């Protein structure tokens, strides 16, 4: 049976990247506990629209925990208090009648605020463009069992590939590091034969771009793993470091080989 609740929201409002922001207090009344967190914000926005006030801006798309667009800090936790859950999948039954909820955007220099709860995450896109792809001619899709990939490698590659690029790892990290995101993108291709030809270049370029974007360095706080909605392990960061050391060691030989050719 549905339960109705009244909540108090402290929402970060900021008109543009150039304007100063502040928390604004709102009342969310008669909220159905079957609603998702974003549906609750929709209800609040409808009330604001009726009053002639600007609605709260927040990113969203699939609302199925797939696209990663809905990232926001809820009571100081990326995506809210439920583990392995995106903000769009967080249900209001997680909260109690009369609760006070603080909602704010990701806080990282590499993710500048666009408006209210929306941030610019194009730094992730540029990191992927730097090397998180396969550019060799792979031809048509092969029959799955025709490629000799160990089960352990394919399983690990799939675990890394579940990253949705939401940015929760960056928001939760005290250093605003993108190491877990970069590690996931590097690892899932490094573990598969299709990613082998560009393996060394990929990790060098992606790590260089990550640094250029202004993300901090990993100091193994494990906050990223704790808030990742897909449960991606910090062990991939160790794999990223191994890939980078190997790639940097082979760099002089690769340069010489290219010069000869």
C-alpha positions in Angstrom: 0.0 0.0 0.0 1.3 3.4 -1.0 2.4 5.8 1.8 2.4 9.5 1.5 5.1 11.7 3.1 6.1 15.3 3.4 9.7 16.3 3.0 11.9 19.3 3.2 14.4 19.8 0.4 17.6 21.9 0.5 18.4 22.2 -3.2 21.5 23.9 -4.8 20.3 26.6 -7.2 22.7 28.2 -9.6 21.6 30.1 -12.7 24.8 29.7 -14.7 28.5 28.8 -14.3 29.2 32.5 -13.8 26.6 33.1 -11.1 27.1 32.3 -7.4 24.9 29.5 -6.2 23.1 28.9 -2.9 20.8 26.3 -1.2 17.1 27.0 -1.4 14.6 25.4 0.8 11.5 23.7 -0.6 8.6 21.6 0.8 7.7 18.4 -1.1 4.2 17.5 0.0 2.2 14.3 -0.4 5.0 12.4 -2.0 4.2 8.8 -2.8 6.8 6.4 -1.5 6.6 4.4 -4.7 8.0 7.3 -6.6 11.6 7.4 -7.8 13.8 10.3 -6.6 13.5 12.0 -10.0 9.7 11.6 -10.0 9.7 13.4 -6.7 11.7 16.3 -8.2 9.2 16.3 -11.1 6.4 16.9 -8.6 8.3 19.7 -7.0 9.0 21.3 -10.4 5.3 21.1 -11.3 4.5 23.1 -8.1 7.3 25.6 -8.9 5.9 26.0 -12.5 2.4 26.7 -11.1 3.9 29.4 -9.0 5.7 30.9 -11.9 9.1 30.0 -10.5 12.0 28.4 -12.5 12.0 24.6 -12.1 15.0 22.8 -10.7 17.4 21.8 -13.5 18.7 18.3 -13.3 20.1 15.8 -15.9 18.1 12.7 -16.8 17.5 10.5 -19.8 16.7 6.8 -19.6 15.6 6.7 -15.9 16.5 3.0 -15.9 20.0 3.2 -14.4 21.7 2.8 -17.8 22.7 6.2 -19.2 24.4 7.7 -16.0 22.9 11.2 -16.6 21.1 11.6 -13.4 24.1 12.0 -11.1 23.7 14.2 -8.0 24.7 14.3 -4.4 21.9 13.3 -2.0 22.6 14.0 1.7 26.3 14.0 0.9 26.3 10.7 -0.9 26.6 10.3 -4.7 23.3 8.9 -6.0 22.0 8.7 -2.4 22.0 6.2 0.5 21.1 3.0 -1.4 24.2 1.1 -2.6 24.4 0.0 -6.3 21.7 2.5 -7.3 21.5 5.5 -9.5 19.5 8.5 -8.5 16.7 7.6 -11.0 16.4 4.2 -9.4 16.4 5.5 -5.8 12.9 5.1 -4.4 11.3 7.5 -2.0 10.5 4.6 0.4 14.2 4.9 1.4 13.2 8.1 3.2 10.8 8.8 6.1 8.0 11.3 6.5 9.5 14.6 7.7 13.0 13.9 6.5 15.2 16.8 5.4 17.2 16.1 2.2 20.1 18.1 0.8 20.6 17.9 -2.9 23.6 19.3 -4.8 25.6 18.7 -8.0 28.8 16.8 -8.4 31.6 18.9 -6.8 34.8 18.7 -9.0 36.8 21.3 -10.9 36.6 19.0 -14.0 32.8 19.0 -13.8 31.8 22.7 -13.8 28.2 23.4 -12.8 26.0 24.3 -15.8 22.9 25.1 -13.9 21.5 23.9 -10.5 22.2 20.2 -10.3 23.5 19.8 -13.9 27.3 19.6 -14.5 29.4 19.5 -17.6 30.8 16.0 -17.8 32.4 16.4 -21.3 35.8 15.8 -19.7 34.8 12.1 -19.6 33.9 12.3 -23.3 37.3 13.8 -24.2 39.1 11.1 -22.2 37.3 8.4 -24.2 38.0 10.2 -27.4 41.7 10.2 -26.5 41.9 6.4 -26.7 38.9 4.5 -25.3 38.0 2.9 -28.5 39.1 0.3 -31.1 40.0 1.8 -34.5 41.4 -1.3 -36.2 39.3 -3.0 -38.9 37.4 -5.6 -37.0 35.1 -6.6 -39.9 31.6 -8.1 -39.3 30.7 -9.5 -35.9 32.3 -12.9 -35.3 30.5 -15.9 -33.9 31.0 -15.6 -30.2 32.8 -18.9 -29.7 35.3 -18.3 -32.6 37.5 -15.9 -30.5 39.8 -17.7 -28.0 39.1 -15.5 -24.9 39.5 -17.0 -21.5 36.3 -17.1 -19.4 38.0 -15.2 -16.6 39.1 -12.5 -19.0 35.7 -12.1 -20.6 34.0 -11.9 -17.2 36.5 -9.3 -16.0 36.1 -7.3 -19.2 32.4 -7.3 -18.8 32.6 -6.2 -15.2 34.7 -3.2 -16.4 32.5 -2.4 -19.3 29.4 -1.9 -17.1 30.7 1.6 -16.3 28.1 4.1 -17.3 30.2 7.2 -16.9 28.0 8.8 -14.4 30.8 10.6 -12.5 29.9 9.3 -9.0 33.4 8.1 -8.5 34.8 11.6 -9.2 32.2 13.3 -6.9 32.9 10.9 -4.0 36.7 11.0 -4.2 38.3 13.6 -1.9 40.8 14.2 -4.7 38.1 14.3 -7.5 40.0 11.5 -9.2 38.7 9.9 -12.4 41.0 6.9 -11.9 38.1 4.3 -11.6 36.4 5.6 -14.7 39.6 5.6 -16.7 40.6 2.2 -15.3 37.3 0.7 -16.4 37.6 2.0 -19.9 41.2 1.0 -20.3 40.7 -2.5 -18.7 37.8 -3.7 -20.6 39.6 -3.2 -23.9 43.0 -4.4 -22.7 41.4 -7.7 -21.6 40.0 -8.5 -25.1 41.9 -9.3 -28.3 40.2 -6.5 -30.2 41.9 -4.0 -28.0 45.4 -5.5 -28.2 46.8 -3.5 -31.1 46.3 -0.1 -29.4 46.7 -1.3 -25.9 49.9 0.7 -25.0 48.8 3.9 -26.9 45.4 3.8 -25.3 46.5 3.8 -21.7 49.1 6.5 -22.3 46.7 8.8 -24.1 43.8 8.3 -21.7 45.9 8.9 -18.6 47.4 12.0 -20.2 44.0 13.3 -21.1 42.7 12.5 -17.6 45.5 14.6 -16.1 45.0 17.4 -18.6 41.3 17.7 -17.7 42.2 18.5 -14.1 41.1 15.4 -12.3 43.0 14.6 -9.1 45.2 11.6 -8.4 44.0 8.4 -6.8 45.1 7.8 -3.1 43.1 4.6 -2.6 40.3 5.9 -0.4 37.9 3.5 -2.0 35.1 6.0 -1.9 34.7 5.5 -5.7 34.0 1.8 -5.3 31.6 2.5 -2.5 29.3 4.8 -4.6 29.7 3.2 -8.0 26.1 2.2 -9.1 27.6 -0.8 -11.0 29.9 -1.9 -8.2 33.1 -1.6 -10.2 36.1 -2.7 -8.1 39.0 -0.5 -7.2 41.2 -3.5 -8.4 40.8 -2.1 -11.9 42.8 1.0 -10.8 45.7 -1.4 -9.9 45.3 -2.9 -13.4 45.4 0.6 -14.9 48.7 1.4 -13.1 50.2 -1.9 -14.4 49.1 -1.1 -17.9 50.6 2.4 -17.7 53.9 1.2 -16.3 54.2 -1.4 -19.1 53.2 1.1 -21.8 55.7 3.7 -20.6 58.5 1.1 -20.5 57.7 0.1 -24.1 57.4 3.6 -25.4 61.0 4.1 -26.6 61.0 0.8 -28.5 57.7 1.7 -30.2 59.0 5.1 -31.2 62.1 3.6 -32.7 60.1 1.0 -34.6 57.9 3.7 -36.1 60.9 5.8 -37.1 62.5 2.8 -38.9 59.3 2.1 -40.8 
